[in-house]
């Protein structure tokens, strides 16, 4: 959710989703590494597959490849992939909606400076 929010640069969505990530991860490390996840060793193979999938769905010039789908199937069954896709799609809609309306961050989490 954070990565999709970063791509769409929805300040509100980055703020609230970053807060949830920090709470679930127990530290700021993954949040700080999320934009450059490919270069970080903090993310598991499963997390890397999900991050790549989120980017493939979110960036208009990318597609979900058969290879990526096969990697996801190593970690998720069909219901899990459908749920994951729904979450990413929802975040895309939410981020674009809030970004278009300039919904500001609410101070849920520390954000990178402008």
Secondary structure, 3 states (H helix, E strand, C coil): CHHHHHHHCCHHHHHHHHHHHHHHHCCCHHHHHHHHHHHCCCCCHHHHHHHHHHHHHHCCCCCCCHHHHHHHHCCCCHHHHHHHHHHHHHHHHHHHHHHHCCCCCCCCCCCCCC
